[in-house]
Amino acid sequence: MKRESCEIQEQFPESDRSKEQFTLRNAVWASWKTEYKPNGEQGETSRPSFLDQKSEGFSQSEIEEIEKNLNVLSNSCAHLGCPVRWLEIEGKGEFLCPCHGGLYDINGGYLGGPPPRGMYKYKTWEVRENGKLYVKHGYIIEDRIDATQPYVV
């Protein structure tokens, strides 16, 4: 999306669209790291308790605790790049790729279907004092022979 906005700005420097700031909505899934029991059921979630009292004005130690406990995942399926959705039924949730049925747990781990691996995780991101999550495009790619950059649809 960054490349597209630069091209538009170069081609049409005076147009209204070239002055817009491009934002990718729903391109990132953020979830609290959650343990899984041996039977596959979700266990405890690592959401910091101080978030019940505030949503901004965090100290550095609070920011570090949030970042330690947060999953920041691409919404692209590791199979062919279709956007995954969060599906919750009877209190149990999974990420589902509607294109070919890929399934992932709340941490982005592979559960089933055609994807060859878990969801892609962003490698550069931070939570700031204002409580907002800032993500830089770039993924943690597994060190495997078949590891590839994600497809983005």
Protein Blocks (a to p, Z undefined) as FASTA:
>chain_A
ZZmmmmmmmmmmmbmklmpccddehkaccdddddddfkopacddfbdfklmmpcghiafk
lmmmmmmmpccddfbdfklopacddddeehiacdddfknopacdfkopafbdjbfbdcdd
dfbdcddfkopacddedddddddfklccdddZZ
